[in-house]
Amino acid sequence: MPNRLLNIKDGHNFRDLGGYQTEDGRTVKWRQLLRTGSLANLSDKDLNTLAQIPVTVDIDLRGQAEVQQMPDRVPESATYYHLPVFAEDETDASHSNEEIAKRMQDPGNGYRHMLTVYSRMVIIPSAKKAFRQLFDRLLANSDGATIFHCTAGKDRTGMAAFLVLSALGVPRETILKDYLLSNEVTADFREGWLAQMKATMPQTPATDTLINNRRDLASVNADYLGTAITAIDDQYGDIQHYLRDYLGLSDDEQQQLRERYLE
């Protein structure tokens, strides 16, 4: 069985969605659907690893400023598509420490901010357009793997993975486990980064509050995705109605996706 975590040295949270069982007993194909963090710092060796798969579509879910600051290094095998979920990054994955600190002085601000981010991803026009075009690109990619990513590979990417796996018929419990896997595979990087940040700041209760808020921003939480799911269920009844009635993904298109990405 292939490794779920890809052998990428200069990137974080590069994962394969293959191997997940669907409710009707089929399995997501390996090395066809890849969810990742930023491609901006990939080495030539990393790019070769992706080209050997081969990755043929690279979908960038970041905002315009993020793309300009840290453009993707795209495998030579792939075509690049920019499909911004937000016009500007609302997840704080790309914002400066100074920008974030101003808004993260009160306990719980990080957690509450992420709940707002996820509730917005369900309804705002830019997210609707991005996720619909993501499905278009998946339907059009008849050969090779698709990467879809944001900066940290956990929020915009996590929402995209939820929608794609739901369309393929993967059970909700499995999707949630995949979503939460971001915490595990980025733990060393995240906690090292937070420890370094704390060591450079005055040791006060306000510092602890800021670090805890930053941890909430840099992690995933079942409550975050749950907020989006609750909004979907409240407004559309369930995820299938959301995919069909809101994103315009027809039953025929869902069947095509399953024929393409399941075995």
C-alpha positions as CSV (number, residue, x, y, z in Angstrom):
1,M,0.0,0.0,0.0
2,P,1.4,3.4,-0.9
3,N,2.2,5.9,1.9
4,R,-0.5,8.4,2.6
5,L,2.2,11.0,3.5
6,L,4.2,11.9,0.4
7,N,8.0,12.0,0.4
8,I,8.3,15.8,0.1
9,K,11.2,17.4,2.1
10,D,10.6,21.1,1.5
11,G,6.8,21.3,2.0
12,H,4.3,20.4,4.7
13,N,1.1,18.4,4.8
14,F,1.5,16.6,1.4
15,R,-1.0,13.8,1.6
16,D,-2.7,11.2,-0.7
17,L,-6.5,10.7,-0.4
18,G,-6.2,7.2,-1.9
19,G,-7.3,4.1,-0.1
20,Y,-10.4,5.5,1.6
21,Q,-13.4,3.2,1.5
22,T,-16.7,4.5,0.2
23,E,-20.1,3.6,1.6
24,D,-20.8,1.3,-1.4
25,G,-17.6,-0.7,-0.9
26,R,-15.3,0.9,-3.5
27,T,-11.9,2.6,-2.8
28,V,-10.4,5.9,-3.7
29,K,-7.6,5.4,-6.2
30,W,-4.0,6.0,-4.9
31,R,-1.9,8.8,-6.4
32,Q,-4.8,10.6,-8.1
33,L,-6.0,13.0,-5.5
34,L,-3.4,14.9,-3.5
35,R,-4.1,17.5,-0.8
36,T,-1.1,19.6,0.2
37,G,0.3,22.7,1.7
38,S,2.2,25.4,-0.2
39,L,4.3,24.4,-3.2
40,A,6.4,27.6,-3.0
41,N,9.5,26.2,-1.4
42,L,9.7,22.8,-3.1
43,S,13.2,21.6,-4.1
44,D,14.0,20.3,-7.5
45,K,14.0,16.8,-6.0
46,D,10.5,17.4,-4.6
47,L,9.3,18.6,-8.0
48,N,10.7,15.5,-9.6
49,T,8.9,13.4,-7.0
50,L,5.6,15.0,-8.0
51,A,6.4,14.8,-11.7
52,Q,7.1,11.0,-11.4
53,I,3.6,10.4,-10.0
54,P,2.7,12.2,-12.4
55,V,0.9,15.3,-11.1
56,T,-0.8,16.8,-14.1
57,V,-3.0,19.5,-12.5
58,D,-2.0,21.9,-9.7
59,I,-4.9,23.8,-8.2
60,D,-4.0,26.8,-6.0
61,L,-6.8,27.8,-3.6
62,R,-4.9,30.8,-2.1
63,G,-5.7,34.5,-2.5
64,Q,-3.9,36.7,-5.0
65,A,-1.5,38.3,-2.5
66,E,-0.4,34.9,-1.2
67,V,0.3,33.8,-4.8
68,Q,2.3,36.9,-5.5
69,Q,4.3,36.6,-2.4
70,M,5.0,32.9,-2.7
71,P,4.2,31.6,-6.2
72,D,4.0,27.8,-6.7
73,R,6.8,25.8,-8.0
74,V,4.9,23.7,-10.4
75,P,6.0,20.2,-11.5
76,E,7.0,20.2,-15.2
77,S,4.2,17.6,-15.8
78,A,1.4,19.9,-14.4
79,T,-0.8,22.7,-15.6
80,Y,-1.4,25.4,-13.0
81,Y,-4.9,26.8,-12.1
82,H,-5.5,29.6,-9.6
83,L,-8.9,29.2,-7.9
84,P,-9.0,31.5,-4.9
85,V,-11.5,30.5,-2.2
86,F,-11.1,34.0,-0.6
87,A,-10.1,37.1,-2.4
88,E,-7.6,37.6,0.4
89,D,-6.4,35.0,2.9
90,E,-8.9,34.9,5.8
91,T,-7.4,31.9,7.5
92,D,-4.3,33.8,8.8
93,A,-2.0,31.2,7.3
94,S,-0.1,33.8,5.4
95,H,-0.4,36.9,7.6
96,S,2.5,38.5,9.6
97,N,2.9,37.9,13.3
98,E,2.3,41.6,13.9
99,E,-1.0,41.6,12.0
100,I,-2.3,38.5,13.8
101,A,-1.1,39.7,17.3
102,K,-3.3,42.8,17.1
103,R,-6.4,40.6,16.8
104,M,-5.5,37.7,19.1
105,Q,-5.2,39.4,22.5
106,D,-8.4,37.9,24.0
107,P,-8.8,34.2,25.0
108,G,-10.6,32.2,22.4
109,N,-10.2,34.7,19.6
110,G,-8.3,32.1,17.4
111,Y,-11.0,29.5,17.8
112,R,-13.8,31.9,17.2
113,H,-12.0,33.3,14.1
114,M,-11.7,29.8,12.6
115,L,-15.4,29.1,13.2
116,T,-16.2,32.2,11.2
117,V,-13.8,31.2,8.4
118,Y,-15.5,27.9,8.0
119,S,-19.0,29.3,8.1
120,R,-18.0,31.7,5.3
121,M,-16.4,29.0,3.1
122,V,-19.9,27.5,2.8
123,I,-21.6,30.6,1.4
124,I,-19.4,33.3,-0.1
125,P,-19.4,33.6,-3.9
126,S,-15.6,33.3,-4.3
127,A,-15.6,29.9,-2.5
128,K,-18.6,28.7,-4.5
129,K,-16.8,29.5,-7.7
130,A,-13.5,28.0,-6.6
131,F,-15.0,24.7,-5.4
132,R,-17.2,24.4,-8.5
133,Q,-14.1,25.0,-10.7
134,L,-12.2,22.4,-8.7
135,F,-14.7,19.8,-9.6
136,D,-14.5,20.9,-13.3
137,R,-10.8,20.4,-13.2
138,L,-11.2,17.0,-11.6
139,L,-13.7,16.0,-14.2
140,A,-11.5,17.1,-17.0
141,N,-8.3,15.5,-15.7
142,S,-8.4,12.1,-17.4
143,D,-4.8,11.2,-16.8
144,G,-2.5,11.8,-13.9
145,A,-3.0,13.2,-10.4
146,T,-4.5,16.5,-9.2
147,I,-2.9,18.5,-6.4
148,F,-5.1,21.0,-4.6
149,H,-3.6,23.2,-1.9
150,C,-3.6,26.4,0.0
151,T,-0.8,27.7,2.3
152,A,-1.0,25.3,5.3
153,G,-3.0,22.7,3.5
154,K,-5.6,22.4,6.3
155,D,-8.5,24.8,6.0
156,R,-9.3,25.8,2.4
157,T,-7.7,22.5,1.4
158,G,-9.5,20.7,4.2
159,M,-12.9,22.0,3.0
160,A,-12.1,21.1,-0.6
161,A,-11.2,17.5,0.5
162,F,-14.5,17.3,2.5
163,L,-16.4,18.2,-0.6
164,V,-14.5,15.9,-3.0
165,L,-14.6,12.9,-0.7
166,S,-18.3,13.5,0.0
167,A,-19.0,13.6,-3.7
168,L,-17.1,10.2,-4.0
169,G,-19.3,8.7,-1.3
170,V,-16.7,8.4,1.5
171,P,-18.4,8.3,4.9
172,R,-18.4,11.4,7.1
173,E,-16.4,9.7,9.9
174,T,-13.6,8.8,7.5
175,I,-13.5,12.3,6.1
176,L,-13.2,13.8,9.6
177,K,-10.3,11.5,10.4
178,D,-8.5,12.6,7.2
179,Y,-9.3,16.3,8.1
180,L,-7.8,15.9,11.6
181,L,-4.7,14.1,10.3
182,S,-3.3,17.6,9.5
183,N,-2.8,18.1,13.3
184,E,-0.7,14.9,13.5
185,V,1.5,15.3,10.4
186,T,2.3,19.0,11.1
187,A,2.7,18.6,14.9
188,D,6.5,18.9,15.1
189,F,6.6,21.9,12.8
190,R,3.7,23.7,14.5
191,E,4.8,23.2,18.1
192,G,8.4,24.0,17.2
193,W,7.3,27.2,15.5
194,L,5.1,28.1,18.5
195,A,7.9,27.4,21.0
196,Q,10.3,29.6,19.1
197,M,7.7,32.4,18.9
198,K,7.1,32.2,22.7
199,A,10.8,32.2,23.5
200,T,11.2,35.6,21.7
201,M,8.4,37.3,23.6
202,P,8.0,38.6,27.1
203,Q,6.7,35.9,29.4
204,T,3.3,37.3,30.5
205,P,-0.3,35.9,30.6
206,A,-1.0,37.9,27.4
207,T,1.8,36.0,25.7
208,D,0.2,32.7,26.7
209,T,-3.1,33.9,25.4
210,L,-1.5,34.9,22.0
211,I,0.3,31.6,21.7
212,N,-2.9,29.6,22.5
213,N,-4.8,31.6,19.9
214,R,-2.0,31.1,17.3
215,R,-2.2,27.3,18.1
216,D,-5.9,27.4,17.3
217,L,-5.2,29.2,14.0
218,A,-2.5,26.8,13.1
219,S,-4.5,23.6,13.9
220,V,-7.6,22.0,12.7
221,N,-10.5,21.2,15.0
222,A,-13.6,19.0,14.5
223,D,-15.6,22.0,15.6
224,Y,-14.3,24.0,12.6
225,L,-15.4,21.5,10.0
226,G,-18.5,20.9,12.0
227,T,-19.5,24.5,11.7
228,A,-19.4,24.3,7.9
229,I,-21.3,21.0,7.9
230,T,-24.0,22.4,10.2
231,A,-24.4,25.4,7.9
232,I,-24.7,23.1,4.9
233,D,-27.3,20.9,6.7
234,D,-29.3,23.9,7.9
235,Q,-29.5,25.7,4.5
236,Y,-29.5,22.8,2.1
237,G,-30.6,19.7,4.0
238,D,-27.4,17.6,3.5
239,I,-24.2,17.5,1.6
240,Q,-25.7,15.9,-1.5
241,H,-28.2,18.7,-1.9
242,Y,-25.4,21.2,-1.3
243,L,-23.3,19.6,-4.0
244,R,-26.1,19.4,-6.5
245,D,-28.2,22.5,-5.7
246,Y,-25.5,25.0,-4.6
247,L,-22.4,23.9,-6.5
248,G,-24.3,22.7,-9.5
249,L,-22.7,19.2,-9.5
250,S,-25.1,17.0,-11.3
251,D,-25.8,13.4,-10.5
252,D,-24.2,12.5,-13.8
253,E,-21.1,14.5,-12.9
254,Q,-20.9,12.8,-9.5
255,Q,-21.1,9.4,-11.3
256,Q,-18.3,10.5,-13.7
257,L,-16.1,11.5,-10.7
258,R,-16.7,8.1,-9.1
259,E,-15.9,6.3,-12.3
260,R,-12.7,8.3,-12.6
261,Y,-11.4,8.3,-9.0
262,L,-12.7,5.0,-7.5
263,E,-11.9,1.4,-8.0
